[in-house]
Structure formats: C-alpha cells, structure tokens
Amino acid sequence: MIFIYYIFHIYNVLEKYTNNIYISIKMHIFMFVFTALLFFLLTPGILLSLPPGGSKKVVAAVHAVVFALVWTFTHKFVWEWGKSNGWIEGMGMATGFPKNDKK
C-alpha cells in the first residue's frame, strides 16, 4: 500500500515539474518569436529606412539602435502580457520549480 502511495506522490511531483517547464518553454518560445518578428520588421527597407541616402553601415547602425530601443521598451510589456494570460506565474515557474503553496 505504501508503494502505491509513493508511486502517486512521485507522479504528482513530476507532473508539477513538467507542467512548469512546459509553461516556461512556451513563454520563452513566444518571446523568441516576438524578438525575431521585431527584428524582421525593423530590418532596413521593411518598415522604415533611416537615414535616407545613408551608407550601408550607417543604415545598419541606426536600425540596430532602433531595434534595441523598441525591444527595450516593449519586451517587458509583452512578458507581462504573457503572465496575465496565464503562460507563466512568477519566477518560480520560469525556472521550472513549483511555487511553495504552503503558508
């Protein structure tokens, strides 16, 4: 009887860990896709081309700065949006460890 109890206990612990890791992976994949899409959209000639008539290196440098600024001001909003939609619940789930529900 104790053996069956331990089997169910191990199953419940593994289920908590794998579910948390799955949620973390899903959120990180979403952030990866967001970053890749942002990079694509801010590639010179897609949405904008700054400065007009500039050399190749200057245009690339300006777009790198624009990407860095847009990403800096939007990635936390997107991460919080993911948290509010239940994709991740605090840093306990982000690391793959279950939160301590005991008080």
BELKADA-V102255 format. One record per helix or strand. SS is the DSSP state (hx for helix, st for strand). FROM is the first residue (numbers start at 1). TO is the last residue. If there is no record, write none. Layout:
ss: <SS/SS>
from: <FROM/FROM>
to: <TO/TO>
//
This chain:
ss: <hx/hx/hx>
from: <2/56/90>
to: <41/84/94>
//
